[in-house]
Amino acid sequence: MGQSEGGIEKRKKRGYNVEPVFAHLKHNHHFKRLMLKSMKKVEIEFGLQALAHTI
């Protein structure tokens, strides 16, 4: 799984494309755990965090 050359390249890029966004949310927005439980509510909660980060 993910052993193709394209998959390997995508995994290499993840560290500097995606991880800093989560680190920013955790550190600057104090977003360390979700407050809600159902999948629909979690999607809304994280969507609001993503919207705040984008703005």
C-alpha positions in Angstrom: 0.0 0.0 0.0 1.5 3.4 -1.0 4.7 1.8 -2.3 4.4 3.3 -5.8 6.8 6.1 -6.7 3.9 8.6 -6.7 2.8 7.4 -3.3 6.3 7.8 -1.9 6.6 11.3 -3.2 3.2 12.3 -1.7 4.2 10.9 1.7 7.5 13.0 1.6 5.5 16.2 0.8 3.0 15.6 3.6 5.4 16.7 6.3 5.8 20.2 5.0 2.3 20.6 3.4 -0.1 19.3 5.9 1.5 19.0 9.3 2.3 22.7 9.9 -1.4 23.5 9.5 -2.3 21.1 12.3 0.6 22.4 14.4 -0.7 26.0 13.9 -4.2 24.9 15.0 -2.9 23.2 18.1 -0.5 25.9 19.2 -2.2 29.2 18.2 -5.8 28.2 18.5 -5.4 25.8 21.4 -7.3 23.1 19.5 -6.0 20.0 21.1 -9.1 17.9 21.2 -12.6 17.8 19.8 -15.4 18.8 22.1 -18.3 17.0 20.2 -18.8 13.3 19.6 -21.0 12.5 16.6 -19.3 12.4 13.2 -21.6 15.1 11.8 -20.8 17.4 14.8 -17.1 16.7 14.5 -17.2 17.6 10.8 -18.9 20.9 11.7 -16.5 21.6 14.6 -13.4 20.9 12.5 -14.8 22.8 9.6 -15.2 25.9 11.7 -11.6 25.6 12.8 -10.5 25.2 9.2 -12.5 28.2 8.2 -11.0 30.3 11.0 -7.5 29.2 9.9 -8.2 30.1 6.2 -9.5 33.6 7.2 
